[in-house]
Amino acid sequence: MKTHAQAVVIGGGVVGCSILYHLAKAGWTDVVLLERDELTSGSTWHAAANIHGLHDSTNISRLQHYTMNLYKELEEETGQSCGVFQPGSLYLAQTQDREHQLRLQEAKARRYGMNFHEVSRDEAERLHPLVDYDGIRCIMFEPDGGNVDPSGVTNAYALGARQRGAEIIRFCPVMGTDPQPDGTWIVRTEKGDIRTPWVVNAAGLWAREVAAMAGVDLPLIPTEHQYFVTETIADIAALDRRLPSVADRDGEYYLRQEGQGLLVGAYEKDMRFWAEDGTPQGFGHELFADDLDRIEPNMMRAIDRVPAVGMAGIKRVINGPMIWSPDASALFGPVPELTGYFCCCGIIPGFSQNGGLGRLAAEWMVEGEPSLDLFGWDLARYGHWAGKDFTKARVEDQYANRFKIHFPGEERAAGRPVRQRPVYAMQTGLGAKFGLNYGWEHPAFFDKSVEDSAGYARQPWWDAVGREALMLRENVGVIDISNFAKYRVTGPGAEDWLNALFANKMPRLVGRSCLTPLIGKRGGVAGDFTVTKLAEDTFWILGGGAAERYHLRFFNQNPLPDGTHFESLTEATCGFNVAGPNARKLLARLTNADLSNDAFPFFRSASISAAGVDCVAIRVSFTGDLGWELHCAEADQITLYTALLDAAADLGAGPVGSRALMSLRLEKGYGSWGRDYSPEYWPQESGLGGLIKGDKEFLNRDSWLNIANRAPRETMHLLSIEATTADASGAEPVFLPDGTAIGQVSSGGYGYSVGQSLALAYLKAGSVKAGDAVHVAILGQPHNARVLPEPPFDPSGHRLRDI
């Protein structure tokens, strides 16, 4: 056995073998996979192995299409059959919302050249004559959908990896993963030790146990999952072709042909957890006892839709384990607190995603960053707050509602609250409805008479959010911004360290602030921050709260100079933004500080006392209006919030939630990281190129120089859309009037103070100019829109800087 390797992959399921294959394909041929038992042990061997391409996330759709197209290439390369059946998949919509979802996915497919289109009932009956299509509103067909052989795919990856020089060692459980002072790891086994710069945890059902060896706690928990296969059905046996699979997600089951019968699987409400405290080491190819009574409601819906299911006997039942994350998406990427420890765990539709995940994992390790932005799957989206109780509650909700539509901006209640600020009870009393932001409960809007809800169309809370937005624009509002990530850097090397990290030059004078991008390994925008100089050796940094653990990877790449300290203050501090034309009037009631334009101009800061609370005050506002951010100790939050709301009430104003804030920033054309700014987009495409100072060294400067003089591929534009019942939210394709696809929306919503439905969108460079007409596929249907020459609210910045 080797004693050294470029990477050691732990886990011989389909995902681990895919990662090994892609590492070898990328040129890392000195790689090893360790499997505790046989390949496919755990969840891989008993998977239904369905494959499909479309997903609500555009990048996941791209990842899944790569996987689907890879199987036949893999067969040709290795000579190993993957057991690929691609008779197609029929997607059925029983509800209006499901129809909206499918039509939006069809529009995305047209944009990316994917094969997914609507078919008539007559055509659907020809494709699958056993289905009763009564009550179906819309039918889509994916010709490439189908299923594969789990063992065949896994062994094809294994063979392809071996052919490129990789080594696979079976029956070799890992006993330990020990970090070394030089940043490498020693992976310990009974057959010997291997030193490596990269440990890859693809251990599936044992991912928690493997992670614990490195001191990592992964939010994962297994469940039971059942499907059954019927006896031979005469109508199927008489066919000379294979039937397409059926995705009837409103019926909460999945169905496809297996042999000359049908395979039916379900995610039942009466679900069962398994191995909550740890997966047994001796488990391998075992199954659980059948328990079909639990899935009877799902079975009955399948029988109603495909009566042949109810007339056939059951040939066999598979009841095996699957391991889930709190949102049913992969835990993917390097662990930010460690060097060279990569995870790819918690994958549910593994045979739709393994190829794409393997490719992107190899890109991340070999090239330093994946080519697609997968922040929504990055394990850094969870922190220490995602404990066992939260994970269990969320997994139960995800499993029982596996096929429920995930609407834009949806907030599910399971497992909450987890993290609350001192003003949480106070905000609840004010009628706040909360969103979840990196574990924090954060006010989305305030209205005692309206419950939160989610859908593609405008919701009952739409007017409540509008009232808040208009109140701030016309008067003043108080916005809780405690969910922002907050950091402090102190010491003699603070300024140099920040200059070596961020692309803009740090402020030289005390009381000055700057906006700055963080540049990724491919030259894209890995983050955007506000940096304020509080004292000669003290800087205050604000960034996206949901990305705090993600950005830790970048911070850790820059060693701190001697005597310089970096600390996160996100938990210890809170903040409020007071914004609107009467912001100065409100704050003047609480502080003796001079807030005039001359004394406190835009983008300046000062330490002030407000209502007797010590605050860092920064004159800036994401609303694009006159405003100040006030940051205080968490212990003072209630005092400050009470005083701010009392002063606001005297002016006829009050609190404002995050949904109104998102509307207000769109009116100003402000982008938001994680929505509009991304590592996939270059600064010159996102409008941030002017903030980069190429005459100094900064993290990934060479990557930026490599793309700095290239013409933009796409550029970000603000669109005004003719929409009356629904607004763009993100990922809606954009077309020219002749049907040519030119881009997609990055974020959208309604601008209440300007009376327009708005969207930020990345469009093919040179394809449009200001005033041009385009079509935006809201609800999958073309909506007329035009490219705005400037933001509809205060394009000159007068309200922000001069009043």
KOLBAGU-47792 format. One record per residue (C-alpha): x, y, z; residue in three letters. Coordinates in steps of 0.2 Angstrom, whole numbers, plus 5000, padded with zeros to 4 digits. Layout:
BEGIN
XYZALA ...
end
This chain:
BEGIN
500050005000MET 500650184996LYS 501350285010THR 501050455001HIS 499650514990ALA 499050674982GLN 497350644990ALA 496550505000VAL 494650474997VAL 493750395011ILE 492150295005GLY 491950174990GLY 490150224986GLY 489650304969VAL 490150484975VAL 491850434982GLY 492250334966CYS 491750484955SER 492850604965ILE 494350474963LEU 493950464944TYR 493850654942HIS 495450684952LEU 496350564941ALA 495650634925LYS 496150804931ALA 497950744932GLY 498150694950TRP 498550504947THR 499350474963ASP 497750464973VAL 497050324984VAL 495250274989LEU 494950175005LEU 493350075007GLU 492949995024ARG 492049855015ASP 491549814997GLU 491249954984LEU 489450014984THR 489249965003SER 488050075013GLY 486750175002SER 487450154985THR 486949974981TRP 485149984985HIS 484750154977ALA 483350164965ALA 484650254954ALA 483450374944ASN 484250504934ILE 483550674929HIS 484250844924GLY 483150984929LEU 483251064947HIS 482551234954ASP 484451284955SER 485151324938THR 486851274943ASN 486251104950ILE 485351074934SER 486951104925ARG 487850984937LEU 486450854934GLN 486550864915HIS 488450844916TYR 488150684926THR 486750614914MET 487850644899ASN 489450564907LEU 488750384909TYR 488850334891LYS 490550424889GLU 491150324904LEU 490550164896GLU 491550204880GLU 493050244890GLU 493050094902THR 492049964893GLY 491049944909GLN 489249944907SER 488350074918CYS 486649994914GLY 485950154907VAL 484150164902PHE 483550334895GLN 481750314890PRO 481350484896GLY 480450554911SER 478650624911LEU 478350774924TYR 476550794929LEU 475750954937ALA 474150934947GLN 474251114954THR 474551284947GLN 476151304958ASP 476851144951ARG 476351204933GLU 477351364937HIS 478851264942GLN 478851154927LEU 478651304915ARG 480051394923LEU 481151244922GLN 480651224903GLU 481151404901ALA 482851374909LYS 483051224898ALA 482851324883ARG 484151454889ARG 485451314892TYR 484951204877GLY 484351064888MET 483050934882ASN 481450974892PHE 479851024884HIS 477951014886GLU 476950874877VAL 475150854874SER 474050734883ARG 473950634867ASP 475850624866GLU 475950584884ALA 474750434882GLU 475750374868ARG 477350384878LEU 476550304894HIS 474850224891PRO 474750154909LEU 474550334916VAL 472850414920ASP 473050594915TYR 471450654922ASP 471650814932GLY 473450854925ILE 473651034921ARG 475351024912CYS 476450884906ILE 478350904903MET 479450774895PHE 481350754898GLU 481950634884PRO 483550594893ASP 482850544910GLY 482850364916GLY 483950264927ASN 485650174929VAL 486350024937ASP 487150074954PRO 488449944954SER 488849964936GLY 489150154938VAL 490150134953THR 491250004945ASN 491450104929ALA 492150254940TYR 493250134949ALA 493950054933LEU 494150224925GLY 495150284940ALA 496250134940ARG 496650154922GLN 497250324925ARG 498450264940GLY 497250284955ALA 497250144968GLU 495750074977ILE 495949974993ILE 494449874999ARG 494149805016PHE 495249945023CYS 494350045037PRO 495050205041VAL 495550215060MET 496150395061GLY 496450555052THR 497850655060ASP 498350835055PRO 500150865054GLN 501151035058PRO 501551055039ASP 499751055034GLY 499650875028THR 498650735035TRP 499150555040ILE 497650435037VAL 497850285048ARG 497250105043THR 497649935049GLU 498549905033LYS 499750055035GLY 499750245035ASP 499650365021ILE 500250545021ARG 499250665010THR 498850855008PRO 497050815005TRP 495850705015VAL 494150685006VAL 492650625016ASN 491450535005ALA 490950405018ALA 489150415015GLY 488250335030LEU 489850345040TRP 490250525036ALA 489850585053ARG 491050455061GLU 492450495048VAL 492250685051ALA 492350655070ALA 494050585068MET 494650755062ALA 493650845076GLY 492250895063VAL 490350885068ASP 489350865052LEU 487450905053PRO 486850735046LEU 485650605051ILE 485050445042PRO 483250385039THR 482450235032GLU 481850245014HIS 480650115005GLN 480250074987TYR 479549914980PHE 479549824963VAL 477949744956THR 477849574948GLU 477749564929THR 476349674922ILE 475649604906ALA 475449774897ASP 477249804900ILE 477849634894ALA 476849664878ALA 477849824874LEU 479349824862ASP 480049974871ARG 480450044889ARG 479150154897LEU 479750334903PRO 479750364922SER 478450464930VAL 478750614941ALA 477050644950ASP 477750754964ARG 476050814969ASP 475650634972GLY 477250614983GLU 477950464975TYR 479050414960TYR 478850274948LEU 479750194934ARG 479950034924GLN 480949894932GLU 481149734922GLY 479349704916GLN 478549774931GLY 478549944940LEU 479650024954LEU 478750134966VAL 479550234979GLY 478850354992ALA 479350485005TYR 478050465018GLU 477450575032LYS 477650445045ASP 479550435042MET 480850345053ARG 482550395058PHE 483950265060TRP 485650265069ALA 485350435076GLU 486950415087ASP 488050335074GLY 488050215060THR 488550045065PRO 490349995059GLN 489749825054GLY 488349885043PHE 488649855024GLY 487349775013HIS 485949745025GLU 484149805024LEU 482749845036PHE 481149745038ALA 479749795026ASP 478549925033ASP 477349955018LEU 475950015029ASP 476950175032ARG 476950215013ILE 475150165010GLU 474450335007PRO 475850364994ASN 475550194986MET 473650234985MET 474050394975ARG 475150294964ALA 473850174961ILE 472550304957ASP 473750374944ARG 474350214937VAL 473050084940PRO 474149934934ALA 475149964951VAL 473649904961GLY 473349754950MET 475149684951ALA 475849584965GLY 477449644975ILE 478949554969LYS 480149634982ARG 480349784994VAL 481849884998ILE 481949975014ASN 483750045016GLY 484550195024PRO 484950365017MET 485950505026ILE 485250685025TRP 485850855029SER 484550985036PRO 484051045019ASP 484250885009ALA 485750964999SER 487550904999ALA 488750955012LEU 490151005000PHE 491851085000GLY 493351105011PRO 493051125030VAL 493551315033PRO 494351285050GLU 495551145043LEU 496851135029THR 496551005016GLY 495050925023TYR 493650905009PHE 491850845012CYS 490550774999CYS 489250705010CYS 487350695012GLY 486950674994ILE 485150614991ILE 484850594972PRO 486650524970GLY 486450454953PHE 485850624946SER 487250714954GLN 488850614957ASN 489750654941GLY 489550844943GLY 490050834961LEU 491550734957GLY 492050854944ARG 491851004954LEU 492650924969ALA 494150894958ALA 494151074952GLU 494151134969TRP 495651034975MET 496651044959VAL 496251214953GLU 495851304970GLY 493951344966GLU 492551254957PRO 491951324940SER 490151344946LEU 489551434961ASP 488851304973LEU 488651414989PHE 486951344992GLY 487751174994TRP 489351235003ASP 489551155020LEU 490051325026ALA 488151375026ARG 488051285042TYR 488951325058GLY 489151265076HIS 487251315079TRP 486651175067ALA 486651045081GLY 485750875083LYS 484050945087ASP 484051065073PHE 484650935061THR 483450805066LYS 481950925065ALA 482450995048ARG 482850815041VAL 481150755047GLU 480350905038ASP 481350885022GLN 480950695021TYR 479150705024ALA 479050855012ASN 480250784999ARG 479250834984PHE 478550994991LYS 479051144980ILE 480351254988HIS 479751424984PHE 480851574982PRO 481151654999GLY 480251515008GLU 480451505027GLU 480151335034ARG 479851325053ALA 480551155057ALA 481951165070GLY 481751345074ARG 482151455083PRO 484051415085VAL 484851585087ARG 483951735094GLN 484551915098ARG 483951995114PRO 482552095105VAL 481751935097TYR 480351935110ALA 480052125107MET 480052105088GLN 478851955090THR 477652075100GLY 477752195086LEU 477152065074GLY 478752015066ALA 478851865054LYS 480551795054PHE 481751725041GLY 483251615045LEU 484951685042ASN 486451575047TYR 485451515061GLY 484851685067TRP 483051735068GLU 482951895058HIS 481352005054PRO 480651985037ALA 479252105039PHE 478052165053PHE 476252145053ASP 475152055066LYS 473752025054SER 474651935041VAL 475551765042GLU 477051725032ASP 476851615016SER 477751575000ALA 477351554982GLY 477851604965TYR 476451734964ALA 476351884976ARG 475851834993GLN 474651915006PRO 476151995015TRP 476552094999TRP 475652245004ASP 476352245022ALA 478152245015VAL 477552385003GLY 476952495018ARG 478652475026GLU 479652515011ALA 478552675007LEU 478652725026MET 480552725025LEU 480652815008ARG 479352955014GLU 479952965032ASN 481152845041VAL 481352665046GLY 482352565058VAL 483052405051ILE 483852265061ASP 485552225053ILE 486252115067SER 486351975055ASN 487752055046PHE 489451975049ALA 490552095059LYS 492452075062TYR 493752185070ARG 495652185066VAL 496852265078THR 498652285079GLY 500152375070PRO 499952255055GLY 498052275053ALA 498052395038GLU 499452295029ASP 498452125032TRP 496852195025LEU 497752275010ASN 498452105007ALA 496752025008LEU 495552144999PHE 495652214982ALA 495252394986ASN 496452504996LYS 496052525014MET 495552695021PRO 497152785027ARG 496252905038LEU 495252875054VAL 493352885051GLY 493452845033ARG 492652685025SER 492852595009CYS 491852464999LEU 492952324993THR 492852154984PRO 493651994989LEU 494351904974ILE 494151724971GLY 495351594963LYS 494651624946ARG 494651804947GLY 492751824951GLY 491951904966VAL 492051794981ALA 491351934993GLY 491052114995ASP 491352205012PHE 491352375020THR 492952415029VAL 493052565041THR 494552635050LYS 494052665068LEU 495752705075ALA 497552705069GLU 497752515072ASP 495852465072THR 494752415058PHE 492952365057TRP 492352255043ILE 490552215038LEU 490052065026GLY 488751955022GLY 488151855038GLY 487651695029ALA 489451685021ALA 490451715037GLU 491051535038ARG 491351535019TYR 492451685020HIS 493451615034LEU 494351505020ARG 494951665012PHE 495451755029PHE 496451605034ASN 497451615018GLN 498251775024ASN 499351745039PRO 499151885052LEU 500751985055PRO 501451975073ASP 500452075085GLY 498952085074THR 497352005079HIS 495751965069PHE 494151925078GLU 492351895073SER 491052005083LEU 489551945074THR 488851855090GLU 489451995102ALA 488752145093THR 487152195085CYS 486652335073GLY 485252445066PHE 485152545051ASN 484152705053VAL 483652765035ALA 482552885026GLY 482453065023PRO 482053095042ASN 483452985048ALA 484453135054ARG 482953205063LYS 482653035072LEU 484453015077LEU 484653195083ALA 483353155097ARG 484553015104LEU 486353085102THR 487353245104ASN 488453205090ALA 488453325075ASP 487553235061LEU 487653375048SER 488353345031ASN 489853445034ASP 490253355051ALA 489653185046PHE 489753165027PRO 489253005017PHE 490352855020PHE 491152925036ARG 491152845053SER 491252895071ALA 491052825089SER 489552905096ILE 488352885110SER 486452855106ALA 485152845119ALA 486652815131GLY 487352665121VAL 489052665114ASP 488952645095CYS 490052635080VAL 489052745068ALA 489352735049ILE 488452845037ARG 487952715024VAL 486352625020SER 485952485008PHE 484252565005THR 485152694995GLY 484352835006ASP 485052945019LEU 485552835033GLY 486652775047TRP 487152605053GLU 487352595072LEU 488352445079HIS 488252415098CYS 488652275110ALA 487352135111GLU 486952185129ALA 486452355124ASP 485252305110GLN 483652315119ILE 484052485125THR 484552555108LEU 483152475099TYR 481852535111THR 482452715110ALA 482552705091LEU 480752635089LEU 480152765102ASP 480952905092ALA 480252835076ALA 478552825083ALA 478553005087ASP 478853035069LEU 477552925063GLY 478752785058ALA 479352615064GLY 480252455061PRO 480652385043VAL 481052205039GLY 482252125027SER 481052105013ARG 480752285012ALA 482652315012LEU 482852194997MET 481552304988SER 482352464992LEU 484052414987ARG 483352354970LEU 482652524967GLU 484452584968LYS 485152444958GLY 486252384972TYR 486852204970GLY 486952084984SER 488251944987TRP 487551774985GLY 486251834973ARG 487051964961ASP 488851944965TYR 489651774964SER 491351694961PRO 490651654943GLU 490651834938TYR 492151944935TRP 492152114944PRO 491952204927GLN 490452104924GLU 489652144941SER 490052334940GLY 491452314954LEU 492952334943GLY 493252514948GLY 493452454966LEU 495052354962ILE 496752434964LYS 497952334953GLY 499452434959ASP 499552334975LYS 499652154980GLU 498052064986PHE 497351894988LEU 497151804971ASN 497851964962ARG 498651854948ASP 496951774945SER 496151944943TRP 497552014932LEU 497251854921ASN 495451914917ILE 495652104920ALA 495852154902ASN 494652024895ARG 492952084888ALA 491552044899PRO 490551884894ARG 488951954903GLU 488552114911THR 487352154925MET 485852264920HIS 484352324929LEU 482652284921LEU 480952354923SER 479652214920ILE 477852224915GLU 477152114929ALA 475552114939THR 475351954949THR 477151894951ALA 478951964951ASP 480551894947ALA 481551814961SER 483151744953GLY 483651624940ALA 482251674928GLU 482951664910PRO 482951824899VAL 482651814880PHE 482651944866LEU 480951964858PRO 481451844845ASP 481751704858GLY 483651714858THR 484251674876ALA 485351804882ILE 485551784901GLY 484551764917GLN 483951864932VAL 485051864948SER 483851944959SER 482152034958GLY 480652104967GLY 479452244967TYR 480052424969GLY 478552504979TYR 479152684979SER 479452684960VAL 477952574956GLY 478952454945GLN 479352264945SER 481252264945LEU 482652134942ALA 484452134941LEU 485052014927ALA 486651964919TYR 486451974900LEU 487651924886LYS 488852074883ALA 488352174869GLY 486652094867SER 485652244873VAL 485852434877LYS 484852544888ALA 483052554883GLY 483052394873ASP 481552274875ALA 481852094882VAL 480751954889HIS 480851884907VAL 480151714910ALA 479251744926ILE 478151594930LEU 478951514914GLY 478051644903GLN 478751784894PRO 478451954902HIS 478952114893ASN 480352214901ALA 481552344896ARG 483352384901VAL 483452534912LEU 484752664909PRO 484952704927GLU 484152654944PRO 482352724945PRO 482652794963PHE 483852934966ASP 485052894951PRO 486153044956SER 486352994974GLY 485753154981HIS 484653074994ARG 486152964999LEU 487453105000ARG 486753275000ASP 485253295011ILE 
end
